Amino acid sequence: PLEDRRAVPPFAALRAFEALGRTGGLRRAAQSLGLNHGVVSRHIRALEAWTGVELVERNGGQRGLTAAGAAYH
């Protein structure tokens, strides 16, 4: 059932978020995963949509975890 699939966030999104938190940057996360940074960015946005919480601060070219993002990581 559809509700069972929503009980757990998408694995690709969690993987991208973990890499972002571990490496401290979107491009570094993408490089560590062997993905394009645009793909990682979309995964992060998907996880934020799933959680309903902003996990990453977006200040120009800087990407850092919000307090909620750090706690989730």
Predicted model as a PDB file, atoms N, CA, C, CB and O in Angstrom, pLDDT in the B-factor column:
MODEL        1                                                                  
ATOM      1  N   PRO A   1       0.815  -1.200   0.000  1.00 47.00           N  
ATOM      2  CA  PRO A   1       0.000   0.000   0.000  1.00 47.00           C  
ATOM      3  C   PRO A   1       0.861   1.268   0.000  1.00 47.00           C  
ATOM      4  CB  PRO A   1      -0.928  -0.004   1.204  1.00 47.00           C  
ATOM      5  O   PRO A   1       2.008   1.269   0.447  1.00 47.00           O  
ATOM      6  N   LEU A   2       0.281   2.311  -0.503  1.00 50.00           N  
ATOM      7  CA  LEU A   2       0.981   3.584  -0.620  1.00 50.00           C  
ATOM      8  C   LEU A   2       1.425   4.106   0.737  1.00 50.00           C  
ATOM      9  CB  LEU A   2       0.097   4.610  -1.304  1.00 50.00           C  
ATOM     10  O   LEU A   2       2.530   4.636   0.854  1.00 50.00           O  
ATOM     11  N   GLU A   3       0.601   3.974   1.760  1.00 56.00           N  
ATOM     12  CA  GLU A   3       0.971   4.493   3.068  1.00 56.00           C  
ATOM     13  C   GLU A   3       2.205   3.794   3.638  1.00 56.00           C  
ATOM     14  CB  GLU A   3      -0.191   4.348   4.026  1.00 56.00           C  
ATOM     15  O   GLU A   3       2.948   4.412   4.401  1.00 56.00           O  
ATOM     16  N   ASP A   4       2.444   2.545   3.300  1.00 51.00           N  
ATOM     17  CA  ASP A   4       3.648   1.842   3.750  1.00 51.00           C  
ATOM     18  C   ASP A   4       4.900   2.426   3.110  1.00 51.00           C  
ATOM     19  CB  ASP A   4       3.545   0.351   3.429  1.00 51.00           C  
ATOM     20  O   ASP A   4       5.946   2.493   3.756  1.00 51.00           O  
ATOM     21  N   ARG A   5       4.815   2.846   1.864  1.00 54.00           N  
ATOM     22  CA  ARG A   5       5.966   3.411   1.169  1.00 54.00           C  
ATOM     23  C   ARG A   5       6.343   4.770   1.744  1.00 54.00           C  
ATOM     24  CB  ARG A   5       5.678   3.536  -0.324  1.00 54.00           C  
ATOM     25  O   ARG A   5       7.496   5.182   1.621  1.00 54.00           O  
ATOM     26  N   ARG A   6       5.435   5.454   2.349  1.00 65.00           N  
ATOM     27  CA  ARG A   6       5.708   6.784   2.907  1.00 65.00           C  
ATOM     28  C   ARG A   6       6.215   6.721   4.337  1.00 65.00           C  
ATOM     29  CB  ARG A   6       4.460   7.637   2.853  1.00 65.00           C  
ATOM     30  O   ARG A   6       6.565   7.752   4.911  1.00 65.00           O  
ATOM     31  N   ALA A   7       6.262   5.537   4.921  1.00 81.00           N  
ATOM     32  CA  ALA A   7       6.699   5.401   6.308  1.00 81.00           C  
ATOM     33  C   ALA A   7       8.208   5.627   6.442  1.00 81.00           C  
ATOM     34  CB  ALA A   7       6.324   4.017   6.846  1.00 81.00           C  
ATOM     35  O   ALA A   7       8.695   5.966   7.520  1.00 81.00           O  
ATOM     36  N   VAL A   8       8.931   5.441   5.361  1.00 86.00           N  
ATOM     37  CA  VAL A   8      10.390   5.589   5.361  1.00 86.00           C  
ATOM     38  C   VAL A   8      10.764   6.549   4.243  1.00 86.00           C  
ATOM     39  CB  VAL A   8      11.113   4.204   5.182  1.00 86.00           C  
ATOM     40  O   VAL A   8      10.238   6.438   3.135  1.00 86.00           O  
ATOM     41  N   PRO A   9      11.667   7.496   4.514  1.00 91.00           N  
ATOM     42  CA  PRO A   9      12.057   8.429   3.452  1.00 91.00           C  
ATOM     43  C   PRO A   9      12.768   7.700   2.316  1.00 91.00           C  
ATOM     44  CB  PRO A   9      12.963   9.536   4.015  1.00 91.00           C  
ATOM     45  O   PRO A   9      13.307   6.613   2.523  1.00 91.00           O  
ATOM     46  N   PRO A  10      12.776   8.279   1.130  1.00 93.00           N  
ATOM     47  CA  PRO A  10      13.464   7.649  -0.002  1.00 93.00           C  
ATOM     48  C   PRO A  10      14.949   7.434   0.319  1.00 93.00           C  
ATOM     49  CB  PRO A  10      13.312   8.516  -1.278  1.00 93.00           C  
ATOM     50  O   PRO A  10      15.621   8.341   0.809  1.00 93.00           O  
ATOM     51  N   PHE A  11      15.450   6.235   0.042  1.00 96.00           N  
ATOM     52  CA  PHE A  11      16.824   5.895   0.373  1.00 96.00           C  
ATOM     53  C   PHE A  11      17.818   6.819  -0.318  1.00 96.00           C  
ATOM     54  CB  PHE A  11      17.109   4.457  -0.003  1.00 96.00           C  
ATOM     55  O   PHE A  11      18.781   7.258   0.310  1.00 96.00           O  
ATOM     56  N   ALA A  12      17.609   7.124  -1.592  1.00 97.00           N  
ATOM     57  CA  ALA A  12      18.540   7.992  -2.326  1.00 97.00           C  
ATOM     58  C   ALA A  12      18.620   9.370  -1.677  1.00 97.00           C  
ATOM     59  CB  ALA A  12      18.109   8.126  -3.801  1.00 97.00           C  
ATOM     60  O   ALA A  12      19.687   9.983  -1.634  1.00 97.00           O  
ATOM     61  N   ALA A  13      17.497   9.850  -1.179  1.00 97.00           N  
ATOM     62  CA  ALA A  13      17.486  11.157  -0.520  1.00 97.00           C  
ATOM     63  C   ALA A  13      18.248  11.101   0.802  1.00 97.00           C  
ATOM     64  CB  ALA A  13      16.040  11.630  -0.280  1.00 97.00           C  
ATOM     65  O   ALA A  13      19.000  12.021   1.124  1.00 97.00           O  
ATOM     66  N   LEU A  14      18.056  10.033   1.565  1.00 97.00           N  
ATOM     67  CA  LEU A  14      18.794   9.871   2.823  1.00 97.00           C  
ATOM     68  C   LEU A  14      20.296   9.757   2.565  1.00 97.00           C  
ATOM     69  CB  LEU A  14      18.294   8.628   3.584  1.00 97.00           C  
ATOM     70  O   LEU A  14      21.106  10.335   3.290  1.00 97.00           O  
ATOM     71  N   ARG A  15      20.652   9.015   1.536  1.00 98.00           N  
ATOM     72  CA  ARG A  15      22.065   8.832   1.188  1.00 98.00           C  
ATOM     73  C   ARG A  15      22.705  10.170   0.814  1.00 98.00           C  
ATOM     74  CB  ARG A  15      22.211   7.827   0.024  1.00 98.00           C  
ATOM     75  O   ARG A  15      23.822  10.469   1.235  1.00 98.00           O  
ATOM     76  N   ALA A  16      21.993  10.965   0.024  1.00 98.00           N  
ATOM     77  CA  ALA A  16      22.512  12.282  -0.369  1.00 98.00           C  
ATOM     78  C   ALA A  16      22.636  13.192   0.844  1.00 98.00           C  
ATOM     79  CB  ALA A  16      21.600  12.934  -1.427  1.00 98.00           C  
ATOM     80  O   ALA A  16      23.619  13.921   0.976  1.00 98.00           O  
ATOM     81  N   PHE A  17      21.656  13.155   1.722  1.00 97.00           N  
ATOM     82  CA  PHE A  17      21.687  13.991   2.926  1.00 97.00           C  
ATOM     83  C   PHE A  17      22.832  13.582   3.844  1.00 97.00           C  
ATOM     84  CB  PHE A  17      20.351  13.901   3.678  1.00 97.00           C  
ATOM     85  O   PHE A  17      23.520  14.439   4.398  1.00 97.00           O  
ATOM     86  N   GLU A  18      23.037  12.296   4.007  1.00 97.00           N  
ATOM     87  CA  GLU A  18      24.142  11.808   4.842  1.00 97.00           C  
ATOM     88  C   GLU A  18      25.468  12.301   4.278  1.00 97.00           C  
ATOM     89  CB  GLU A  18      24.132  10.257   4.926  1.00 97.00           C  
ATOM     90  O   GLU A  18      26.330  12.759   5.028  1.00 97.00           O  
ATOM     91  N   ALA A  19      25.636  12.210   2.968  1.00 97.00           N  
ATOM     92  CA  ALA A  19      26.884  12.647   2.335  1.00 97.00           C  
ATOM     93  C   ALA A  19      27.074  14.154   2.490  1.00 97.00           C  
ATOM     94  CB  ALA A  19      26.895  12.264   0.845  1.00 97.00           C  
ATOM     95  O   ALA A  19      28.191  14.616   2.719  1.00 97.00           O  
ATOM     96  N   LEU A  20      26.003  14.915   2.369  1.00 96.00           N  
ATOM     97  CA  LEU A  20      26.095  16.367   2.550  1.00 96.00           C  
ATOM     98  C   LEU A  20      26.531  16.706   3.978  1.00 96.00           C  
ATOM     99  CB  LEU A  20      24.739  17.038   2.232  1.00 96.00           C  
ATOM    100  O   LEU A  20      27.411  17.543   4.177  1.00 96.00           O  
ATOM    101  N   GLY A  21      25.929  16.071   4.949  1.00 95.00           N  
ATOM    102  CA  GLY A  21      26.301  16.320   6.333  1.00 95.00           C  
ATOM    103  C   GLY A  21      27.722  15.881   6.634  1.00 95.00           C  
ATOM    104  O   GLY A  21      28.431  16.542   7.393  1.00 95.00           O  
ATOM    105  N   ARG A  22      28.139  14.776   6.048  1.00 96.00           N  
ATOM    106  CA  ARG A  22      29.478  14.232   6.292  1.00 96.00           C  
ATOM    107  C   ARG A  22      30.561  15.069   5.630  1.00 96.00           C  
ATOM    108  CB  ARG A  22      29.563  12.799   5.792  1.00 96.00           C  
ATOM    109  O   ARG A  22      31.614  15.301   6.225  1.00 96.00           O  
ATOM    110  N   THR A  23      30.315  15.525   4.407  1.00 95.00           N  
ATOM    111  CA  THR A  23      31.347  16.240   3.648  1.00 95.00           C  
ATOM    112  C   THR A  23      31.283  17.745   3.840  1.00 95.00           C  
ATOM    113  CB  THR A  23      31.222  15.919   2.182  1.00 95.00           C  
ATOM    114  O   THR A  23      32.272  18.443   3.615  1.00 95.00           O  
ATOM    115  N   GLY A  24      30.125  18.253   4.255  1.00 91.00           N  
ATOM    116  CA  GLY A  24      29.983  19.683   4.490  1.00 91.00           C  
ATOM    117  C   GLY A  24      29.731  20.515   3.261  1.00 91.00           C  
ATOM    118  O   GLY A  24      29.765  21.743   3.334  1.00 91.00           O  
ATOM    119  N   GLY A  25      29.480  19.882   2.133  1.00 91.00           N  
ATOM    120  CA  GLY A  25      29.209  20.657   0.927  1.00 91.00           C  
ATOM    121  C   GLY A  25      28.489  19.833  -0.121  1.00 91.00           C  
ATOM    122  O   GLY A  25      28.667  18.619  -0.218  1.00 91.00           O  
ATOM    123  N   LEU A  26      27.671  20.524  -0.906  1.00 91.00           N  
ATOM    124  CA  LEU A  26      26.872  19.858  -1.924  1.00 91.00           C  
ATOM    125  C   LEU A  26      27.751  19.220  -2.995  1.00 91.00           C  
ATOM    126  CB  LEU A  26      25.907  20.843  -2.562  1.00 91.00           C  
ATOM    127  O   LEU A  26      27.553  18.053  -3.334  1.00 91.00           O  
ATOM    128  N   ARG A  27      28.698  19.948  -3.521  1.00 93.00           N  
ATOM    129  CA  ARG A  27      29.569  19.403  -4.567  1.00 93.00           C  
ATOM    130  C   ARG A  27      30.449  18.279  -4.031  1.00 93.00           C  
ATOM    131  CB  ARG A  27      30.442  20.510  -5.159  1.00 93.00           C  
ATOM    132  O   ARG A  27      30.685  17.290  -4.725  1.00 93.00           O  
ATOM    133  N   ARG A  28      30.934  18.425  -2.803  1.00 95.00           N  
ATOM    134  CA  ARG A  28      31.743  17.354  -2.208  1.00 95.00           C  
ATOM    135  C   ARG A  28      30.890  16.109  -1.975  1.00 95.00           C  
ATOM    136  CB  ARG A  28      32.377  17.823  -0.878  1.00 95.00           C  
ATOM    137  O   ARG A  28      31.356  14.986  -2.170  1.00 95.00           O  
ATOM    138  N   ALA A  29      29.657  16.309  -1.563  1.00 95.00           N  
ATOM    139  CA  ALA A  29      28.743  15.178  -1.377  1.00 95.00           C  
ATOM    140  C   ALA A  29      28.504  14.478  -2.700  1.00 95.00           C  
ATOM    141  CB  ALA A  29      27.406  15.645  -0.770  1.00 95.00           C  
ATOM    142  O   ALA A  29      28.543  13.250  -2.784  1.00 95.00           O  
ATOM    143  N   ALA A  30      28.255  15.270  -3.735  1.00 97.00           N  
ATOM    144  CA  ALA A  30      28.021  14.696  -5.061  1.00 97.00           C  
ATOM    145  C   ALA A  30      29.240  13.910  -5.528  1.00 97.00           C  
ATOM    146  CB  ALA A  30      27.680  15.800  -6.075  1.00 97.00           C  
ATOM    147  O   ALA A  30      29.110  12.806  -6.056  1.00 97.00           O  
ATOM    148  N   GLN A  31      30.408  14.476  -5.335  1.00 97.00           N  
ATOM    149  CA  GLN A  31      31.637  13.804  -5.754  1.00 97.00           C  
ATOM    150  C   GLN A  31      31.820  12.492  -4.989  1.00 97.00           C  
ATOM    151  CB  GLN A  31      32.858  14.724  -5.537  1.00 97.00           C  
ATOM    152  O   GLN A  31      32.210  11.482  -5.574  1.00 97.00           O  
ATOM    153  N   SER A  32      31.543  12.503  -3.696  1.00 97.00           N  
ATOM    154  CA  SER A  32      31.719  11.291  -2.893  1.00 97.00           C  
ATOM    155  C   SER A  32      30.747  10.187  -3.315  1.00 97.00           C  
ATOM    156  CB  SER A  32      31.530  11.610  -1.409  1.00 97.00           C  
ATOM    157  O   SER A  32      31.033   9.002  -3.151  1.00 97.00           O  
ATOM    158  N   LEU A  33      29.601  10.587  -3.858  1.00 98.00           N  
ATOM    159  CA  LEU A  33      28.597   9.615  -4.306  1.00 98.00           C  
ATOM    160  C   LEU A  33      28.721   9.282  -5.790  1.00 98.00           C  
ATOM    161  CB  LEU A  33      27.207  10.143  -4.024  1.00 98.00           C  
ATOM    162  O   LEU A  33      28.055   8.373  -6.286  1.00 98.00           O  
ATOM    163  N   GLY A  34      29.573  10.019  -6.491  1.00 98.00           N  
ATOM    164  CA  GLY A  34      29.704   9.791  -7.932  1.00 98.00           C  
ATOM    165  C   GLY A  34      28.497  10.286  -8.699  1.00 98.00           C  
ATOM    166  O   GLY A  34      28.126   9.711  -9.722  1.00 98.00           O  
ATOM    167  N   LEU A  35      27.877  11.362  -8.204  1.00 98.00           N  
ATOM    168  CA  LEU A  35      26.683  11.920  -8.834  1.00 98.00           C  
ATOM    169  C   LEU A  35      26.914  13.376  -9.211  1.00 98.00           C  
ATOM    170  CB  LEU A  35      25.469  11.797  -7.899  1.00 98.00           C  
ATOM    171  O   LEU A  35      27.859  14.009  -8.742  1.00 98.00           O  
ATOM    172  N   ASN A  36      26.052  13.891 -10.052  1.00 97.00           N  
ATOM    173  CA  ASN A  36      26.038  15.309 -10.397  1.00 97.00           C  
ATOM    174  C   ASN A  36      25.463  16.076  -9.206  1.00 97.00           C  
ATOM    175  CB  ASN A  36      25.202  15.574 -11.706  1.00 97.00           C  
ATOM    176  O   ASN A  36      24.562  15.586  -8.525  1.00 97.00           O  
ATOM    177  N   HIS A  37      25.988  17.286  -8.955  1.00 94.00           N  
ATOM    178  CA  HIS A  37      25.494  18.053  -7.803  1.00 94.00           C  
ATOM    179  C   HIS A  37      24.016  18.401  -7.927  1.00 94.00           C  
ATOM    180  CB  HIS A  37      26.301  19.330  -7.642  1.00 94.00           C  
ATOM    181  O   HIS A  37      23.334  18.557  -6.915  1.00 94.00           O  
ATOM    182  N   GLY A  38      23.514  18.523  -9.144  1.00 96.00           N  
ATOM    183  CA  GLY A  38      22.088  18.797  -9.339  1.00 96.00           C  
ATOM    184  C   GLY A  38      21.216  17.649  -8.859  1.00 96.00           C  
ATOM    185  O   GLY A  38      20.131  17.865  -8.318  1.00 96.00           O  
ATOM    186  N   VAL A  39      21.694  16.433  -9.059  1.00 97.00           N  
ATOM    187  CA  VAL A  39      20.957  15.254  -8.600  1.00 97.00           C  
ATOM    188  C   VAL A  39      20.913  15.237  -7.074  1.00 97.00           C  
ATOM    189  CB  VAL A  39      21.605  13.951  -9.143  1.00 97.00           C  
ATOM    190  O   VAL A  39      19.866  14.979  -6.481  1.00 97.00           O  
ATOM    191  N   VAL A  40      22.046  15.510  -6.448  1.00 97.00           N  
ATOM    192  CA  VAL A  40      22.100  15.537  -4.983  1.00 97.00           C  
ATOM    193  C   VAL A  40      21.172  16.629  -4.452  1.00 97.00           C  
ATOM    194  CB  VAL A  40      23.556  15.770  -4.487  1.00 97.00           C  
ATOM    195  O   VAL A  40      20.457  16.416  -3.472  1.00 97.00           O  
ATOM    196  N   SER A  41      21.183  17.787  -5.090  1.00 95.00           N  
ATOM    197  CA  SER A  41      20.312  18.884  -4.671  1.00 95.00           C  
ATOM    198  C   SER A  41      18.847  18.470  -4.734  1.00 95.00           C  
ATOM    199  CB  SER A  41      20.549  20.122  -5.546  1.00 95.00           C  
ATOM    200  O   SER A  41      18.080  18.770  -3.819  1.00 95.00           O  
ATOM    201  N   ARG A  42      18.453  17.788  -5.798  1.00 97.00           N  
ATOM    202  CA  ARG A  42      17.059  17.328  -5.925  1.00 97.00           C  
ATOM    203  C   ARG A  42      16.722  16.309  -4.833  1.00 97.00           C  
ATOM    204  CB  ARG A  42      16.817  16.706  -7.324  1.00 97.00           C  
ATOM    205  O   ARG A  42      15.619  16.322  -4.287  1.00 97.00           O  
ATOM    206  N   HIS A  43      17.671  15.430  -4.519  1.00 97.00           N  
ATOM    207  CA  HIS A  43      17.437  14.455  -3.448  1.00 97.00           C  
ATOM    208  C   HIS A  43      17.239  15.158  -2.106  1.00 97.00           C  
ATOM    209  CB  HIS A  43      18.612  13.460  -3.357  1.00 97.00           C  
ATOM    210  O   HIS A  43      16.372  14.777  -1.320  1.00 97.00           O  
ATOM    211  N   ILE A  44      18.046  16.183  -1.851  1.00 97.00           N  
ATOM    212  CA  ILE A  44      17.920  16.932  -0.594  1.00 97.00           C  
ATOM    213  C   ILE A  44      16.551  17.612  -0.521  1.00 97.00           C  
ATOM    214  CB  ILE A  44      19.056  17.987  -0.466  1.00 97.00           C  
ATOM    215  O   ILE A  44      15.888  17.578   0.515  1.00 97.00           O  
ATOM    216  N   ARG A  45      16.139  18.222  -1.618  1.00 96.00           N  
ATOM    217  CA  ARG A  45      14.812  18.866  -1.645  1.00 96.00           C  
ATOM    218  C   ARG A  45      13.693  17.842  -1.453  1.00 96.00           C  
ATOM    219  CB  ARG A  45      14.609  19.619  -2.975  1.00 96.00           C  
ATOM    220  O   ARG A  45      12.689  18.132  -0.802  1.00 96.00           O  
ATOM    221  N   ALA A  46      13.866  16.654  -2.017  1.00 96.00           N  
ATOM    222  CA  ALA A  46      12.861  15.598  -1.838  1.00 96.00           C  
ATOM    223  C   ALA A  46      12.767  15.189  -0.370  1.00 96.00           C  
ATOM    224  CB  ALA A  46      13.201  14.369  -2.712  1.00 96.00           C  
ATOM    225  O   ALA A  46      11.674  14.953   0.147  1.00 96.00           O  
ATOM    226  N   LEU A  47      13.918  15.107   0.299  1.00 97.00           N  
ATOM    227  CA  LEU A  47      13.902  14.747   1.718  1.00 97.00           C  
ATOM    228  C   LEU A  47      13.265  15.856   2.550  1.00 97.00           C  
ATOM    229  CB  LEU A  47      15.329  14.462   2.218  1.00 97.00           C  
ATOM    230  O   LEU A  47      12.531  15.583   3.500  1.00 97.00           O  
ATOM    231  N   GLU A  48      13.547  17.104   2.192  1.00 96.00           N  
ATOM    232  CA  GLU A  48      12.909  18.217   2.893  1.00 96.00           C  
ATOM    233  C   GLU A  48      11.395  18.192   2.684  1.00 96.00           C  
ATOM    234  CB  GLU A  48      13.491  19.559   2.413  1.00 96.00           C  
ATOM    235  O   GLU A  48      10.635  18.475   3.609  1.00 96.00           O  
ATOM    236  N   ALA A  49      10.964  17.860   1.485  1.00 95.00           N  
ATOM    237  CA  ALA A  49       9.522  17.756   1.222  1.00 95.00           C  
ATOM    238  C   ALA A  49       8.920  16.606   2.032  1.00 95.00           C  
ATOM    239  CB  ALA A  49       9.253  17.545  -0.295  1.00 95.00           C  
ATOM    240  O   ALA A  49       7.820  16.725   2.572  1.00 95.00           O  
ATOM    241  N   TRP A  50       9.645  15.501   2.108  1.00 95.00           N  
ATOM    242  CA  TRP A  50       9.154  14.343   2.851  1.00 95.00           C  
ATOM    243  C   TRP A  50       9.046  14.653   4.336  1.00 95.00           C  
ATOM    244  CB  TRP A  50      10.069  13.139   2.631  1.00 95.00           C  
ATOM    245  O   TRP A  50       8.057  14.293   4.975  1.00 95.00           O  
ATOM    246  N   THR A  51      10.071  15.328   4.899  1.00 94.00           N  
ATOM    247  CA  THR A  51      10.053  15.635   6.330  1.00 94.00           C  
ATOM    248  C   THR A  51       9.190  16.844   6.658  1.00 94.00           C  
ATOM    249  CB  THR A  51      11.458  15.871   6.824  1.00 94.00           C  
ATOM    250  O   THR A  51       8.680  16.970   7.771  1.00 94.00           O  
ATOM    251  N   GLY A  52       9.030  17.735   5.677  1.00 95.00           N  
ATOM    252  CA  GLY A  52       8.313  18.979   5.922  1.00 95.00           C  
ATOM    253  C   GLY A  52       9.140  19.980   6.705  1.00 95.00           C  
ATOM    254  O   GLY A  52       8.599  20.915   7.294  1.00 95.00           O  
ATOM    255  N   VAL A  53      10.464  19.785   6.712  1.00 96.00           N  
ATOM    256  CA  VAL A  53      11.380  20.616   7.489  1.00 96.00           C  
ATOM    257  C   VAL A  53      12.531  21.052   6.590  1.00 96.00           C  
ATOM    258  CB  VAL A  53      11.911  19.851   8.742  1.00 96.00           C  
ATOM    259  O   VAL A  53      13.040  20.264   5.793  1.00 96.00           O  
ATOM    260  N   GLU A  54      12.940  22.326   6.724  1.00 96.00           N  
ATOM    261  CA  GLU A  54      14.116  22.790   5.997  1.00 96.00           C  
ATOM    262  C   GLU A  54      15.347  22.223   6.689  1.00 96.00           C  
ATOM    263  CB  GLU A  54      14.171  24.356   5.932  1.00 96.00           C  
ATOM    264  O   GLU A  54      15.606  22.533   7.852  1.00 96.00           O  
ATOM    265  N   LEU A  55      16.099  21.405   5.987  1.00 96.00           N  
ATOM    266  CA  LEU A  55      17.259  20.734   6.555  1.00 96.00           C  
ATOM    267  C   LEU A  55      18.569  21.414   6.194  1.00 96.00           C  
ATOM    268  CB  LEU A  55      17.293  19.308   6.101  1.00 96.00           C  
ATOM    269  O   LEU A  55      19.571  21.257   6.892  1.00 96.00           O  
ATOM    270  N   VAL A  56      18.559  22.175   5.092  1.00 94.00           N  
ATOM    271  CA  VAL A  56      19.771  22.797   4.583  1.00 94.00           C  
ATOM    272  C   VAL A  56      19.550  24.292   4.423  1.00 94.00           C  
ATOM    273  CB  VAL A  56      20.194  22.164   3.243  1.00 94.00           C  
ATOM    274  O   VAL A  56      18.555  24.729   3.844  1.00 94.00           O  
ATOM    275  N   GLU A  57      20.495  25.074   4.945  1.00 92.00           N  
ATOM    276  CA  GLU A  57      20.459  26.525   4.742  1.00 92.00           C  
ATOM    277  C   GLU A  57      21.026  26.817   3.363  1.00 92.00           C  
ATOM    278  CB  GLU A  57      21.263  27.288   5.857  1.00 92.00           C  
ATOM    279  O   GLU A  57      22.026  26.228   2.952  1.00 92.00           O  
ATOM    280  N   ARG A  58      20.388  27.718   2.665  1.00 85.00           N  
ATOM    281  CA  ARG A  58      20.829  28.084   1.326  1.00 85.00           C  
ATOM    282  C   ARG A  58      21.165  29.570   1.309  1.00 85.00           C  
ATOM    283  CB  ARG A  58      19.742  27.746   0.264  1.00 85.00           C  
ATOM    284  O   ARG A  58      20.292  30.421   1.141  1.00 85.00           O  
ATOM    285  N   ASN A  59      22.445  29.859   1.487  1.00 79.00           N  
ATOM    286  CA  ASN A  59      22.933  31.239   1.498  1.00 79.00           C  
ATOM    287  C   ASN A  59      23.877  31.430   0.320  1.00 79.00           C  
ATOM    288  CB  ASN A  59      23.648  31.579   2.847  1.00 79.00           C  
ATOM    289  O   ASN A  59      25.077  31.183   0.440  1.00 79.00           O  
ATOM    290  N   GLY A  60      23.348  31.864  -0.809  1.00 70.00           N  
ATOM    291  CA  GLY A  60      24.200  32.015  -1.985  1.00 70.00           C  
ATOM    292  C   GLY A  60      24.804  30.680  -2.363  1.00 70.00           C  
ATOM    293  O   GLY A  60      24.083  29.706  -2.578  1.00 70.00           O  
ATOM    294  N   GLY A  61      26.123  30.628  -2.446  1.00 62.00           N  
ATOM    295  CA  GLY A  61      26.799  29.388  -2.794  1.00 62.00           C  
ATOM    296  C   GLY A  61      27.050  28.483  -1.601  1.00 62.00           C  
ATOM    297  O   GLY A  61      27.493  27.347  -1.773  1.00 62.00           O  
ATOM    298  N   GLN A  62      26.780  28.960  -0.405  1.00 63.00           N  
ATOM    299  CA  GLN A  62      27.032  28.169   0.797  1.00 63.00           C  
ATOM    300  C   GLN A  62      25.854  27.250   1.095  1.00 63.00           C  
ATOM    301  CB  GLN A  62      27.307  29.085   1.998  1.00 63.00           C  
ATOM    302  O   GLN A  62      24.696  27.649   0.964  1.00 63.00           O  
ATOM    303  N   ARG A  63      26.153  26.029   1.494  1.00 69.00           N  
ATOM    304  CA  ARG A  63      25.132  25.078   1.908  1.00 69.00           C  
ATOM    305  C   ARG A  63      25.559  24.503   3.251  1.00 69.00           C  
ATOM    306  CB  ARG A  63      24.927  23.947   0.839  1.00 69.00           C  
ATOM    307  O   ARG A  63      26.593  23.843   3.348  1.00 69.00           O  
ATOM    308  N   GLY A  64      24.780  24.749   4.264  1.00 85.00           N  
ATOM    309  CA  GLY A  64      25.062  24.177   5.572  1.00 85.00           C  
ATOM    310  C   GLY A  64      23.784  23.623   6.162  1.00 85.00           C  
ATOM    311  O   GLY A  64      22.688  23.998   5.747  1.00 85.00           O  
ATOM    312  N   LEU A  65      23.918  22.748   7.113  1.00 93.00           N  
ATOM    313  CA  LEU A  65      22.741  22.180   7.748  1.00 93.00           C  
ATOM    314  C   LEU A  65      22.105  23.183   8.691  1.00 93.00           C  
ATOM    315  CB  LEU A  65      23.100  20.903   8.496  1.00 93.00           C  
ATOM    316  O   LEU A  65      22.802  23.914   9.395  1.00 93.00           O  
ATOM    317  N   THR A  66      20.795  23.216   8.705  1.00 94.00           N  
ATOM    318  CA  THR A  66      20.076  23.988   9.709  1.00 94.00           C  
ATOM    319  C   THR A  66      20.207  23.255  11.039  1.00 94.00           C  
ATOM    320  CB  THR A  66      18.571  24.189   9.313  1.00 94.00           C  
ATOM    321  O   THR A  66      20.735  22.144  11.084  1.00 94.00           O  
ATOM    322  N   ALA A  67      19.738  23.858  12.108  1.00 95.00           N  
ATOM    323  CA  ALA A  67      19.759  23.180  13.407  1.00 95.00           C  
ATOM    324  C   ALA A  67      18.950  21.881  13.325  1.00 95.00           C  
ATOM    325  CB  ALA A  67      19.193  24.109  14.524  1.00 95.00           C  
ATOM    326  O   ALA A  67      19.364  20.853  13.861  1.00 95.00           O  
ATOM    327  N   ALA A  68      17.805  21.933  12.658  1.00 96.00           N  
ATOM    328  CA  ALA A  68      16.985  20.731  12.496  1.00 96.00           C  
ATOM    329  C   ALA A  68      17.713  19.709  11.631  1.00 96.00           C  
ATOM    330  CB  ALA A  68      15.616  21.084  11.871  1.00 96.00           C  
ATOM    331  O   ALA A  68      17.644  18.508  11.892  1.00 96.00           O  
ATOM    332  N   GLY A  69      18.412  20.185  10.601  1.00 95.00           N  
ATOM    333  CA  GLY A  69      19.175  19.290   9.729  1.00 95.00           C  
ATOM    334  C   GLY A  69      20.297  18.608  10.486  1.00 95.00           C  
ATOM    335  O   GLY A  69      20.534  17.414  10.303  1.00 95.00           O  
ATOM    336  N   ALA A  70      20.993  19.361  11.339  1.00 95.00           N  
ATOM    337  CA  ALA A  70      22.086  18.789  12.131  1.00 95.00           C  
ATOM    338  C   ALA A  70      21.542  17.735  13.099  1.00 95.00           C  
ATOM    339  CB  ALA A  70      22.837  19.902  12.911  1.00 95.00           C  
ATOM    340  O   ALA A  70      22.158  16.685  13.287  1.00 95.00           O  
ATOM    341  N   ALA A  71      20.396  18.012  13.707  1.00 96.00           N  
ATOM    342  CA  ALA A  71      19.793  17.052  14.630  1.00 96.00           C  
ATOM    343  C   ALA A  71      19.358  15.795  13.876  1.00 96.00           C  
ATOM    344  CB  ALA A  71      18.588  17.686  15.363  1.00 96.00           C  
ATOM    345  O   ALA A  71      19.518  14.685  14.385  1.00 96.00           O  
ATOM    346  N   TYR A  72      18.810  15.956  12.670  1.00 95.00           N  
ATOM    347  CA  TYR A  72      18.355  14.814  11.867  1.00 95.00           C  
ATOM    348  C   TYR A  72      19.539  14.005  11.381  1.00 95.00           C  
ATOM    349  CB  TYR A  72      17.512  15.286  10.672  1.00 95.00           C  
ATOM    350  O   TYR A  72      19.474  12.778  11.303  1.00 95.00           O  
ATOM    351  N   HIS A  73      20.624  14.696  11.053  1.00 95.00           N  
ATOM    352  CA  HIS A  73      21.826  13.998  10.555  1.00 95.00           C  
ATOM    353  C   HIS A  73      22.404  13.131  11.655  1.00 95.00           C  
ATOM    354  CB  HIS A  73      22.894  15.009  10.049  1.00 95.00           C  
ATOM    355  O   HIS A  73      23.415  12.461  11.446  1.00 95.00           O  
TER     356      HIS A  73                                                      
ENDMDL                                                                          
END                                                                             
